Amino acid sequence: MDGSFYSGELSAHTREDGREWDEFCAGVDEFLDRELTEDLREAGRRTTGLKSDAESCRIWREKLNTRGWYAPTWPVEHGGAGWSAEQRIYFENACAARDAPILMNSGVRTIGPLIIEAGTPEQKARYLPAILNGEHEWCQGFSEPQAGSDLSALSMKAERDGDDFILTGSKIWTSFAQYATHMFLLARCDPGEHGGKGVVFLLVEMDRPGIEVRPIKFIDGEYETNEVFFNGVRTPMADRIGEIGEGWKTAKQLMSIARGNNTTTGLLRRAMRAARRNAATGGALPASLQMRFAELEMQIDTLEALDERTFNGVGTLVGGPASSQLKLLATELHQAITEAALEAAPDSDFAQAKYLATRAATIYSGTSEVHRNILAKAIGCP
């Protein structure tokens, strides 16, 4: 194992003492050291985008699910590990230190926790096991060509026809739609309403007739996002979360979950280690960059402490503005790390690709400007 995962990795936290904690840490370390093959570690090391290659992700997901650790924060009764924030953070850092494949799964991280919180018993029985065993891969259908940061301007139609909705319109910047079996989306079910009114939150199978996925290639050559077109797609009205017309409320609940966990401190520590590794190939760093790296690592420690304080189980956070705070700080810190990495190793292909990949971090899940507005309102600014 890389020695950079030091025993004091959790020093930013108020850590439990005693045999139980030591046994947990030892169990995590032993499992990772045994199950992470060199091929899987190499897949993690070469990842510059949101997730590692599909085959490595499949293999690692199966190993984690067999151990019961694929969904660390889900309750045990739903197939999760039921871990505390402290346990989750230790696991994320241990995985990052060993270059485990990056699993950015919308099923585990976003829609799964929402179904646990707000889904019907039938939805929990249908979707949660399928997320854990890899049968279902989910993507998010929120943004539209004219509704990005102003998501409430969405225009995709959901017209009622008996017990079904008929969907017409398009979504854009849909991450990993090319692999997804299902999409959770927002659509306008009442054409007379505007903004957040008259919206429905739907769960839709991606193999329904009338759905077309078109790729969007990034400047760095990666292919992670897509346009998705809906041409008269029929889907059951029962496949929704929340009441018809109140989908905006459900969407805000989901985004509170997603914004708090889409850039983990484990991901940031991984980026920091890669920055140091690449920088080391060019000889000694200037003192200014050494100080910059040290400051960035202190910021990760601070963010980690905040993450632990705001975590409330099942992937949720205490209070809506807290998720905006975490998302804002984490994504801007991620960009700062990749900027420093590129400055330290300007000829590194990895540093260049990672820098380009993180440019979108302050746009997805709401722009930094939107989150600053949310935080300003929360403290009473006009």
SEZA-577387 format. One record per residue (C-alpha): residue number from 1; residue in three letters; y, z, x. Coordinates in steps of 0.001 Angstrom, whole numbers, always signed. Example, Ala and Ser with C-alpha at 12.3 -4.5 7.8 and 13.67 -1.06 7.14 Angstrom:
2
(1, 'ALA', (-4500, +7800, +12300))
(2, 'SER', (-1060, +7140, +13670))
***
This chain:
382
(1, 'MET', (+0, +0, +0))
(2, 'ASP', (+3576, -686, +1128))
(3, 'GLY', (+4969, +2556, +2527))
(4, 'SER', (+8319, +2093, +777))
(5, 'PHE', (+6973, +3925, -2282))
(6, 'TYR', (+7715, +7352, -917))
(7, 'SER', (+6547, +10633, -2406))
(8, 'GLY', (+10072, +11500, -3529))
(9, 'GLU', (+10477, +8374, -5683))
(10, 'LEU', (+11091, +10587, -8715))
(11, 'SER', (+13679, +12801, -7033))
(12, 'ALA', (+16295, +11589, -9536))
(13, 'HIS', (+14357, +13312, -12305))
(14, 'THR', (+13593, +16855, -13270))
(15, 'ARG', (+9913, +16494, -12526))
(16, 'GLU', (+7183, +18626, -13994))
(17, 'ASP', (+5347, +20781, -11471))
(18, 'GLY', (+1733, +21753, -11405))
(19, 'ARG', (-1765, +20386, -11239))
(20, 'GLU', (-1503, +18230, -14354))
(21, 'TRP', (+1347, +16160, -12920))
(22, 'ASP', (-347, +15796, -9550))
(23, 'GLU', (-3526, +14628, -11247))
(24, 'PHE', (-1590, +12065, -13277))
(25, 'CYS', (+124, +10627, -10188))
(26, 'ALA', (-3119, +10563, -8229))
(27, 'GLY', (-4868, +8802, -11113))
(28, 'VAL', (-2177, +6135, -11326))
(29, 'ASP', (-2213, +5558, -7566))
(30, 'GLU', (-6005, +5362, -7399))
(31, 'PHE', (-6200, +2892, -10296))
(32, 'LEU', (-3508, +604, -8894))
(33, 'ASP', (-4918, +639, -5378))
(34, 'ARG', (-8360, -252, -6735))
(35, 'GLU', (-7447, -2877, -9334))
(36, 'LEU', (-4553, -4747, -7733))
(37, 'THR', (-6189, -7480, -5686))
(38, 'GLU', (-4269, -9299, -2990))
(39, 'ASP', (-4041, -12352, -5278))
(40, 'LEU', (-2387, -10257, -7981))
(41, 'ARG', (+9, -8700, -5478))
(42, 'GLU', (+935, -12117, -4142))
(43, 'ALA', (+1644, -13266, -7704))
(44, 'GLY', (+3997, -10319, -8108))
(45, 'ARG', (+5723, -10945, -4769))
(46, 'ARG', (+6480, -14585, -5516))
(47, 'THR', (+7846, -13978, -9032))
(48, 'THR', (+11532, -14791, -9387))
(49, 'GLY', (+11807, -15188, -13173))
(50, 'LEU', (+11120, -12936, -16136))
(51, 'LYS', (+7348, -12780, -15691))
(52, 'SER', (+4607, -13769, -13272))
(53, 'ASP', (+2354, -16791, -13740))
(54, 'ALA', (+294, -16845, -16939))
(55, 'GLU', (-3132, -16427, -15344))
(56, 'SER', (-2117, -13458, -13195))
(57, 'CYS', (-495, -11857, -16235))
(58, 'ARG', (-3691, -12348, -18246))
(59, 'ILE', (-5874, -10746, -15583))
(60, 'TRP', (-3518, -7795, -15079))
(61, 'ARG', (-3045, -7269, -18824))
(62, 'GLU', (-6806, -7089, -19328))
(63, 'LYS', (-7188, -4527, -16554))
(64, 'LEU', (-4387, -2388, -17981))
(65, 'ASN', (-5629, -2665, -21550))
(66, 'THR', (-9158, -1661, -20536))
(67, 'ARG', (-7653, +1466, -18959))
(68, 'GLY', (-5435, +2070, -22017))
(69, 'TRP', (-2195, +1558, -20063))
(70, 'TYR', (-960, -1808, -21302))
(71, 'ALA', (+1442, -156, -23773))
(72, 'PRO', (+2569, +2979, -21888))
(73, 'THR', (+4952, +4306, -24551))
(74, 'TRP', (+3025, +3445, -27708))
(75, 'PRO', (+1382, +6398, -29450))
(76, 'VAL', (-2275, +6927, -28619))
(77, 'GLU', (-3256, +6382, -32255))
(78, 'HIS', (-1975, +2808, -32006))
(79, 'GLY', (-3745, +2050, -28737))
(80, 'GLY', (-1000, +3096, -26349))
(81, 'ALA', (-934, +5611, -23521))
(82, 'GLY', (+1564, +7920, -25259))
(83, 'TRP', (+3326, +8656, -21979))
(84, 'SER', (+6537, +10576, -21501))
(85, 'ALA', (+9558, +8917, -19935))
(86, 'GLU', (+8714, +10577, -16636))
(87, 'GLN', (+5155, +9226, -16645))
(88, 'ARG', (+6325, +5734, -17611))
(89, 'ILE', (+8902, +5641, -14827))
(90, 'TYR', (+6380, +6818, -12233))
(91, 'PHE', (+3974, +4087, -13345))
(92, 'GLU', (+6655, +1375, -13298))
(93, 'ASN', (+7752, +2385, -9808))
(94, 'ALA', (+4183, +2566, -8535))
(95, 'CYS', (+3471, -923, -9897))
(96, 'ALA', (+6660, -2256, -8319))
(97, 'ALA', (+5836, -696, -4951))
(98, 'ARG', (+2493, -2498, -4954))
(99, 'ASP', (+3910, -5839, -6168))
(100, 'ALA', (+1902, -5854, -9391))
(101, 'PRO', (+2408, -8943, -11588))
(102, 'ILE', (+5475, -8666, -13807))
(103, 'LEU', (+4550, -8461, -17493))
(104, 'MET', (+7540, -9112, -19739))
(105, 'ASN', (+5683, -9078, -23046))
(106, 'SER', (+7792, -9148, -26209))
(107, 'GLY', (+4787, -7906, -28151))
(108, 'VAL', (+4451, -4664, -26218))
(109, 'ARG', (+8121, -4098, -25454))
(110, 'THR', (+9918, -5084, -28658))
(111, 'ILE', (+8110, -6214, -31795))
(112, 'GLY', (+5195, -3820, -31287))
(113, 'PRO', (+7416, -712, -31203))
(114, 'LEU', (+9341, -2062, -34210))
(115, 'ILE', (+6130, -2541, -36205))
(116, 'ILE', (+5099, +998, -35277))
(117, 'GLU', (+8446, +2329, -36517))
(118, 'ALA', (+9103, +126, -39554))
(119, 'GLY', (+6062, -2027, -40314))
(120, 'THR', (+3675, -1644, -43226))
(121, 'PRO', (+164, -223, -42696))
(122, 'GLU', (-1190, -3751, -43141))
(123, 'GLN', (+1140, -5110, -40455))
(124, 'LYS', (+161, -2351, -38043))
(125, 'ALA', (-3530, -3066, -38573))
(126, 'ARG', (-3055, -6832, -38226))
(127, 'TYR', (-632, -7118, -35339))
(128, 'LEU', (-892, -4111, -33024))
(129, 'PRO', (-4519, -4587, -31860))
(130, 'ALA', (-3900, -8319, -31408))
(131, 'ILE', (-895, -7594, -29174))
(132, 'LEU', (-2920, -5250, -27003))
(133, 'ASN', (-5904, -7561, -26539))
(134, 'GLY', (-3743, -10615, -25811))
(135, 'GLU', (-4708, -12517, -28946))
(136, 'HIS', (-1036, -12621, -29993))
(137, 'GLU', (+1856, -13578, -27718))
(138, 'TRP', (+5310, -13135, -29244))
(139, 'CYS', (+8683, -14772, -28739))
(140, 'GLN', (+12087, -13929, -30250))
(141, 'GLY', (+13886, -16373, -32540))
(142, 'PHE', (+17429, -15052, -32774))
(143, 'SER', (+19942, -17297, -30961))
(144, 'GLU', (+20978, -20624, -32499))
(145, 'PRO', (+23200, -23437, -31193))
(146, 'GLN', (+26199, -21929, -33028))
(147, 'ALA', (+25048, -18306, -33033))
(148, 'GLY', (+24580, -16752, -29623))
(149, 'SER', (+26545, -13611, -28878))
(150, 'ASP', (+27872, -13882, -32441))
(151, 'LEU', (+24338, -13704, -33787))
(152, 'SER', (+25460, -12938, -37329))
(153, 'ALA', (+26786, -16519, -37546))
(154, 'LEU', (+23194, -17757, -37815))
(155, 'SER', (+22573, -20624, -40224))
(156, 'MET', (+18803, -21141, -40244))
(157, 'LYS', (+17718, -21272, -43882))
(158, 'ALA', (+14940, -19301, -45558))
(159, 'GLU', (+14695, -20718, -49094))
(160, 'ARG', (+12466, -18958, -51590))
(161, 'ASP', (+9616, -20904, -53139))
(162, 'GLY', (+7189, -18747, -55067))
(163, 'ASP', (+5723, -16179, -52680))
(164, 'ASP', (+6882, -18126, -49625))
(165, 'PHE', (+10011, -18876, -47656))
(166, 'ILE', (+10680, -22425, -46481))
(167, 'LEU', (+12382, -22373, -43093))
(168, 'THR', (+14796, -25079, -41979))
(169, 'GLY', (+16923, -25008, -38834))
(170, 'SER', (+16558, -24316, -35122))
(171, 'LYS', (+16525, -21595, -32500))
(172, 'ILE', (+17579, -21930, -28870))
(173, 'TRP', (+17033, -20130, -25544))
(174, 'THR', (+13697, -18911, -26891))
(175, 'SER', (+11914, -17391, -23900))
(176, 'PHE', (+8243, -18360, -23460))
(177, 'ALA', (+7937, -20053, -26834))
(178, 'GLN', (+5610, -22521, -25102))
(179, 'TYR', (+2997, -19757, -24820))
(180, 'ALA', (+3712, -17853, -28026))
(181, 'THR', (+1367, -17606, -30979))
(182, 'HIS', (+4000, -15818, -33098))
(183, 'MET', (+7768, -15534, -33398))
(184, 'PHE', (+9902, -12813, -34943))
(185, 'LEU', (+13090, -14360, -36264))
(186, 'LEU', (+16184, -14019, -38409))
(187, 'ALA', (+17035, -16494, -41163))
(188, 'ARG', (+19637, -16772, -43909))
(189, 'CYS', (+17915, -16114, -47247))
(190, 'ASP', (+21127, -16021, -49307))
(191, 'PRO', (+23361, -19053, -48618))
(192, 'GLY', (+26250, -17366, -50423))
(193, 'GLU', (+26470, -14569, -47871))
(194, 'HIS', (+27951, -14501, -44387))
(195, 'GLY', (+27669, -12358, -41291))
(196, 'GLY', (+24930, -9752, -41407))
(197, 'LYS', (+24448, -10002, -45175))
(198, 'GLY', (+21776, -12091, -46855))
(199, 'VAL', (+19447, -12194, -43819))
(200, 'VAL', (+15668, -11716, -43629))
(201, 'PHE', (+13581, -10622, -40627))
(202, 'LEU', (+10321, -12611, -40548))
(203, 'LEU', (+7081, -12708, -38553))
(204, 'VAL', (+5961, -16341, -38251))
(205, 'GLU', (+2871, -17994, -36744))
(206, 'MET', (+3864, -20688, -34257))
(207, 'ASP', (+1082, -23074, -35338))
(208, 'ARG', (+2512, -23567, -38822))
(209, 'PRO', (+3212, -27215, -39710))
(210, 'GLY', (+6805, -28259, -39061))
(211, 'ILE', (+7425, -26220, -35882))
(212, 'GLU', (+8368, -28133, -32720))
(213, 'VAL', (+8976, -26576, -29286))
(214, 'ARG', (+11114, -28433, -26715))
(215, 'PRO', (+11552, -27128, -23132))
(216, 'ILE', (+14849, -26218, -21466))
(217, 'LYS', (+14655, -26528, -17675))
(218, 'PHE', (+16736, -24152, -15531))
(219, 'ILE', (+18841, -25168, -12531))
(220, 'ASP', (+16280, -23495, -10241))
(221, 'GLY', (+13467, -25615, -11676))
(222, 'GLU', (+11939, -22803, -13741))
(223, 'TYR', (+10860, -23403, -17320))
(224, 'GLU', (+11141, -20207, -19335))
(225, 'THR', (+13295, -21046, -22367))
(226, 'ASN', (+13025, -23503, -25227))
(227, 'GLU', (+14551, -25013, -28311))
(228, 'VAL', (+12424, -24457, -31406))
(229, 'PHE', (+12878, -26611, -34510))
(230, 'PHE', (+11765, -25696, -38039))
(231, 'ASN', (+11383, -28601, -40453))
(232, 'GLY', (+10383, -27230, -43847))
(233, 'VAL', (+8082, -24554, -42418))
(234, 'ARG', (+6336, -22554, -45124))
(235, 'THR', (+5705, -18877, -44374))
(236, 'PRO', (+4804, -15929, -46676))
(237, 'MET', (+7597, -13691, -47926))
(238, 'ALA', (+5285, -10745, -47262))
(239, 'ASP', (+5423, -11449, -43506))
(240, 'ARG', (+8723, -9653, -43061))
(241, 'ILE', (+9935, -6287, -41819))
(242, 'GLY', (+12470, -4579, -44047))
(243, 'GLU', (+13846, -5730, -47353))
(244, 'ILE', (+14853, -9288, -48176))
(245, 'GLY', (+18573, -9602, -47490))
(246, 'GLU', (+18612, -6607, -45119))
(247, 'GLY', (+17183, -8271, -42029))
(248, 'TRP', (+20309, -7507, -40026))
(249, 'LYS', (+19504, -3823, -40229))
(250, 'THR', (+15999, -4509, -38914))
(251, 'ALA', (+17382, -6711, -36129))
(252, 'LYS', (+19707, -3936, -34941))
(253, 'GLN', (+16764, -1549, -34879))
(254, 'LEU', (+14776, -4005, -32779))
(255, 'MET', (+17639, -4681, -30370))
(256, 'SER', (+18071, -970, -29783))
(257, 'ILE', (+14500, -1051, -28505))
(258, 'ALA', (+14772, -4299, -26519))
(259, 'ARG', (+18080, -3591, -24775))
(260, 'GLY', (+16796, -372, -23311))
(261, 'ASN', (+13692, -1785, -21660))
(262, 'ASN', (+14233, -5431, -20695))
(263, 'THR', (+15413, -4512, -17178))
(264, 'THR', (+13476, -1480, -15957))
(265, 'THR', (+14249, +518, -12854))
(266, 'GLY', (+10856, -584, -11571))
(267, 'LEU', (+12078, -4177, -11750))
(268, 'LEU', (+15250, -3194, -9894))
(269, 'ARG', (+13331, -1351, -7172))
(270, 'ARG', (+11104, -4394, -6789))
(271, 'ALA', (+14171, -6628, -6349))
(272, 'MET', (+15608, -4181, -3828))
(273, 'ARG', (+12409, -4141, -1773))
(274, 'ALA', (+12303, -7948, -1787))
(275, 'ALA', (+15925, -8010, -632))
(276, 'ARG', (+15155, -5742, +2292))
(277, 'ARG', (+11979, -7655, +3139))
(278, 'ASN', (+13751, -11012, +3236))
(279, 'ALA', (+16762, -9612, +5069))
(280, 'ALA', (+14512, -8184, +7794))
(281, 'THR', (+13422, -11687, +8821))
(282, 'GLY', (+16965, -12444, +10015))
(283, 'GLY', (+17337, -9514, +12398))
(284, 'ALA', (+19552, -6446, +12113))
(285, 'LEU', (+21861, -6287, +9109))
(286, 'PRO', (+25610, -5762, +9540))
(287, 'ALA', (+26703, -2205, +8844))
(288, 'SER', (+28571, -3366, +5737))
(289, 'LEU', (+25400, -4772, +4185))
(290, 'GLN', (+23380, -1712, +5166))
(291, 'MET', (+25904, +430, +3297))
(292, 'ARG', (+25820, -1943, +351))
(293, 'PHE', (+22028, -1740, +136))
(294, 'ALA', (+22171, +2054, +295))
(295, 'GLU', (+24779, +2169, -2487))
(296, 'LEU', (+22645, -99, -4674))
(297, 'GLU', (+19624, +2154, -4192))
(298, 'MET', (+21689, +5187, -5201))
(299, 'GLN', (+22776, +3320, -8334))
(300, 'ILE', (+19114, +2663, -9199))
(301, 'ASP', (+18402, +6399, -8854))
(302, 'THR', (+21311, +7176, -11176))
(303, 'LEU', (+20209, +4613, -13744))
(304, 'GLU', (+16679, +6008, -13615))
(305, 'ALA', (+17932, +9499, -14425))
(306, 'LEU', (+19922, +8108, -17365))
(307, 'ASP', (+16878, +6171, -18562))
(308, 'GLU', (+14765, +9310, -18647))
(309, 'ARG', (+17427, +11282, -20542))
(310, 'THR', (+17877, +8648, -23246))
(311, 'PHE', (+14214, +7810, -23826))
(312, 'ASN', (+12770, +8999, -27145))
(313, 'GLY', (+9215, +7657, -27177))
(314, 'VAL', (+7661, +4425, -28531))
(315, 'GLY', (+10151, +2395, -26529))
(316, 'THR', (+13123, +3711, -28503))
(317, 'LEU', (+16310, +5403, -27381))
(318, 'VAL', (+18403, +8301, -28566))
(319, 'GLY', (+21391, +6721, -30301))
(320, 'GLY', (+22365, +3059, -30651))
(321, 'PRO', (+25115, +2939, -27983))
(322, 'ALA', (+22694, +4316, -25393))
(323, 'SER', (+20706, +1078, -25442))
(324, 'SER', (+23895, -915, -24815))
(325, 'GLN', (+24769, +1377, -21920))
(326, 'LEU', (+21358, +972, -20297))
(327, 'LYS', (+21288, -2787, -20807))
(328, 'LEU', (+24789, -3242, -19407))
(329, 'LEU', (+24221, -1104, -16334))
(330, 'ALA', (+20746, -2435, -15567))
(331, 'THR', (+21496, -6139, -15839))
(332, 'GLU', (+24737, -5964, -13867))
(333, 'LEU', (+22957, -3912, -11204))
(334, 'HIS', (+20164, -6497, -11091))
(335, 'GLN', (+22725, -9205, -10428))
(336, 'ALA', (+24427, -7112, -7753))
(337, 'ILE', (+21097, -6644, -5967))
(338, 'THR', (+20311, -10360, -5943))
(339, 'GLU', (+23836, -11165, -4756))
(340, 'ALA', (+23448, -8781, -1828))
(341, 'ALA', (+20000, -10181, -1113))
(342, 'LEU', (+21345, -13717, -943))
(343, 'GLU', (+24181, -12660, +1324))
(344, 'ALA', (+21693, -10936, +3629))
(345, 'ALA', (+19278, -13887, +3709))
(346, 'PRO', (+21157, -17044, +2662))
(347, 'ASP', (+18376, -19337, +3914))
(348, 'SER', (+15638, -17607, +1913))
(349, 'ASP', (+14233, -19778, -897))
(350, 'PHE', (+13117, -16630, -2709))
(351, 'ALA', (+16568, -15014, -2504))
(352, 'GLN', (+18200, -18178, -3800))
(353, 'ALA', (+15741, -18528, -6706))
(354, 'LYS', (+16038, -14841, -7619))
(355, 'TYR', (+19825, -15040, -7547))
(356, 'LEU', (+19828, -18021, -9910))
(357, 'ALA', (+17252, -16411, -12209))
(358, 'THR', (+19371, -13297, -12755))
(359, 'ARG', (+22519, -15207, -13734))
(360, 'ALA', (+21373, -15083, -17369))
(361, 'ALA', (+20680, -11337, -17303))
(362, 'THR', (+24161, -10437, -18577))
(363, 'ILE', (+23862, -12959, -21406))
(364, 'TYR', (+20457, -12382, -22986))
(365, 'SER', (+20078, -9472, -25419))
(366, 'GLY', (+23837, -9587, -25902))
(367, 'THR', (+26513, -10380, -23332))
(368, 'SER', (+28113, -7676, -21226))
(369, 'GLU', (+31332, -8213, -23187))
(370, 'VAL', (+29551, -7502, -26476))
(371, 'HIS', (+28020, -4304, -25105))
(372, 'ARG', (+31352, -3104, -23755))
(373, 'ASN', (+32811, -3582, -27229))
(374, 'ILE', (+29943, -1565, -28729))
(375, 'LEU', (+30531, +1256, -26254))
(376, 'ALA', (+34297, +1148, -26827))
(377, 'LYS', (+33793, +1571, -30579))
(378, 'ALA', (+31334, +4415, -29965))
(379, 'ILE', (+33996, +6449, -28132))
(380, 'GLY', (+36676, +5677, -30685))
(381, 'CYS', (+38664, +2902, -29047))
(382, 'PRO', (+40572, +760, -31561))
***
